[in-house]
């Protein structure tokens, strides 16, 4: 699991770092996609509660933490 966790973190870090190098239009597209995903997850959470976290491979704190980061980034973009 340690290797998988490291790979997951590397992918997320790479994607976030990439935002510094791509065009404003591409950044907006990436953040809009992430925001849409977060809204869908929130809607599922409102319908199904805590059970939604079972579909993620990462623990809830990893998943919700990266979602909070995407939201912060979308506010500053």
C-alpha positions as CSV (number, residue, x, y, z in Angstrom):
1,X,0.0,0.0,0.0
2,X,2.9,2.4,0.7
3,X,3.9,2.4,-3.0
4,X,0.3,2.9,-4.1
5,X,-0.1,5.7,-1.6
6,X,3.2,7.3,-2.9
7,X,2.0,7.0,-6.5
8,X,-1.4,8.6,-5.6
9,X,0.4,11.5,-3.9
10,X,2.8,11.9,-6.8
11,X,0.0,12.1,-9.3
12,X,-1.9,14.7,-7.3
13,X,1.3,16.7,-6.7
14,X,2.2,16.6,-10.4
15,X,-1.3,17.8,-11.4
16,X,-1.3,20.6,-8.9
17,X,2.2,21.6,-10.0
18,X,1.2,21.5,-13.7
19,X,-1.3,24.3,-13.0
20,X,1.7,26.7,-12.8
21,X,2.9,25.9,-16.3
22,X,-0.3,25.6,-18.4
23,X,-2.4,28.4,-19.9
24,X,-5.1,30.2,-18.0
25,X,-7.7,28.6,-20.2
26,X,-6.4,25.1,-19.5
27,X,-6.2,25.9,-15.7
28,X,-9.8,26.9,-15.8
29,X,-10.8,23.7,-17.5
30,X,-8.9,21.5,-15.1
31,X,-10.4,23.3,-12.1
32,X,-13.9,23.3,-13.5
33,X,-13.6,19.5,-14.0
34,X,-12.4,19.1,-10.4
35,X,-15.2,21.3,-9.1
36,X,-17.8,19.3,-11.0
37,X,-16.4,16.1,-9.4
38,X,-16.5,17.7,-5.9
39,X,-20.1,18.8,-6.4
40,X,-21.1,15.3,-7.6
41,X,-19.5,13.8,-4.5
42,X,-21.2,16.3,-2.2
43,X,-24.5,15.5,-3.8
44,X,-23.9,11.7,-3.3
45,X,-22.9,12.4,0.3
46,X,-26.1,14.2,0.9
47,X,-28.1,11.3,-0.5
48,X,-26.0,8.3,0.9
49,X,-24.0,9.7,3.8
50,X,-20.7,8.3,4.9
51,X,-21.0,5.1,2.8
52,X,-19.8,7.1,-0.3
53,X,-16.2,6.9,1.0
54,X,-16.1,3.2,0.5
55,X,-15.8,3.7,-3.3
56,X,-12.6,5.6,-3.0
57,X,-9.3,3.7,-2.8
58,X,-7.7,6.3,-0.5
59,X,-8.9,6.9,3.0
60,X,-11.5,9.6,3.6
61,X,-8.9,12.1,5.0
62,X,-6.8,11.8,1.8
63,X,-9.8,12.2,-0.5
64,X,-11.5,15.1,1.4
65,X,-8.1,16.8,1.8
66,X,-7.4,16.9,-1.9
67,X,-10.9,18.1,-2.5
68,X,-10.3,21.0,-0.1
69,X,-7.1,21.8,-1.9
70,X,-8.8,21.9,-5.3
71,X,-11.5,24.2,-3.9
72,X,-8.8,26.6,-2.5
73,X,-7.0,26.6,-5.8
74,X,-10.2,27.3,-7.8
75,X,-10.8,30.3,-5.6
76,X,-7.4,31.8,-6.4
77,X,-7.3,31.0,-10.1
